């Protein structure tokens, strides 16, 4: 979710920390022996919630522009 970092004023929010936690969960879910399916599902839900919260904080157009700028 690199596009989160491209949003104006994101540093003043908790969105970067939330993104980093989601990325850490995703990495952990991909390690052998991890409870990968459950952890990956949790990361997916958290990512969806983060995107929804971003679209509530910034306009949908701003989010889409950030996504395009990052190739997402």
N, C-alpha and C positions, 0 to 999 in steps of 0.2 A: 504494500500500500504506500508506495513512495509519493503518490499524489497528495497525501495528507500534508507533507512538508512544503508543498507548493501553494498552500492556501494562505492568503494575506492575513497576518496577525495570528497565525496558528501558535506561535511561541508563547503567547499570553494565555493559552488554554491547556487543558490536559490531553488534547488529542494526540500529540506526539508520544506521550508516555503510554497511552492506551494502544496506539499502533505498535509500539515496541513490545508491549506485553503480548499482543496477538501474534506478532512475528516470532517471539520466543516460544509461545505455545505451539505454533506450527512447526518450528524446528524440532522441538522436543517430541512432537507426535510422529515425526519421521525417523526418530532414532529406533534402532532395533530393541525390542523388549518393552517399549513404552505402551501404555494403554492407548494406542494410536487412534483408533476409531473414535473413541469417546473424546479424546483431547482435540482431535481434528474437528469434530463436530462442534465442540465448545468454541474453538477458535473461529470457525465459520460464523457461528451465531454472533460472537463478539464483533467480528468484522462487519457484519450486516448492520448491527446496532450502531457501530461507529460511523458507517457511511450515512445511515439515517440521521444520526445526530449532526453530522457535518452538513447535511442538506437542510437541517433546521437552523443551523447557525449561520451558514453562508447560503447564498442562493444556489439553486440547482445548476444554473449556468456557470457560476463560479466553480462549483465542484467539477462539472464536466470539463471546463477549461483546464483545471488543474490536472485532471486525469489525462486529457489529451497531451498536455505539456510533458507529462511523464511517460507517455506511451502506454497508458493503462486502458 
